Amino acid sequence: MVRKLSLVFLLAAAAGCQTVQTTQPGVVGVDRQQSMMVSSAQVNASAEKAYQQLVGGAANKGQVNQDPAQVERVRRVARRLIAQTGAFRPDAPAWAWETNVISAKEVNAWCMPGGKIAVYTGLIERLQPSDDELAAVMGHEIAHALREHGRERVSQAQAQGMIISVIGIATGASRGALDLTQTVVDLTLNLPNSREHEMEADRIGIELAARSGYDPGAAVTLWEKMGKLGGGQPPQFLSTHPSHATRIADLKVYAARVMPLYEQARNRP
Ligand SMILES: [Zn+2]
């Protein structure tokens, strides 16, 4: 057992496992080192491919950017948020950001690694968000990308796969390489984020919104709206977080903390 474990660590080292700090802490103070086993370039290339497949597939069915006014609104909010991403990482404003509105009934939005954003019409129609609330959702999703949570989760999957392949070597079974593009799709659409990732995205998202001149308090009203949706299964946003009340309490604290940034942004000429 000890020998197997040290082999895992050896493989991890050989594969280039590194500890990184993806973002600066900001006023909200998100400060956690992350272990990465794949490069940003690899993950972003896979995300790019996955995004083009998803959006392209939806476009072929006439389900992308159907309402020009809606698209313009969503992209305007995205532009303002993206312009402030440099507060957390200087490289981010120059990323190849893309924002599209997908016609789907789910209350959902996401941002793939590298800045590939989608907002579903279900979110806009069922939540009827104000611009401030829309900025809260999109700020949260953009924060996942800034923190490279996708890359971190791929790294975790890779580490697990490596353990399996070590066992495979031991038992003589072979295992195919991790399909990175499919993994990115699964992580974005199907697998919930950890509570830790959600909390980081909430806090960074609320600061991004404030810096962009959107009322950070809207994150609270947004989540309250989500909570009231009810009927059938909870929206994906809710099901990914263990406690709705804890989240709202945390958002209130951080909304107050970034309020001066919002005031500054509003007073900008
Ligand atoms: Zn999230």
Boltz pocket constraint, residues with backbone or C-beta under 6 A from the ligand:
constraints:
  - pocket:
      binder: B
      contacts: [[A, 140], [A, 141], [A, 144], [A, 193], [A, 197], [A, 198], [A, 201]]
      max_distance: 6.0
